[in-house]
């Protein structure tokens, strides 16, 4: 006689697929996470280093087209150094030579008063746009 066979489940009919091993990737991600955490902790805990310059040169900020954007750039004045040459000495290349007999330069400051405040002109109109005298 035929005896009915028990119904097979899906797990019994299909073999499980082989999956790749996740351990190497887990190790790589954990090592990267530890390195990032260490860098962040060091940046937070350590005090800031003082700014030092290797050479005696002074860095000036880049000049912008708008002088109002960087007010310190407009206020930089380089001092003029006058040197009197001894007889027989010559000026270095690129130096401006002023003759001893030349008159002393004069700085003239002119102050122009601001224009007087204008009184506002009030124009009264109707809802249609007609001007009321």
Secondary structure, DSSP 4 states (H G I P E B T S, - for coil): -PPPPPPPPHHHHSPPPP----HHHHHHHHHHHHHHHHHHHHHHHSPPPPP--SSSPPPPPPPPS-TTTSHHHHT--PPP---PPPTT--PPTTPPP--TTSPPP------PPPPPPPPPPP-EE-TT-PEE-
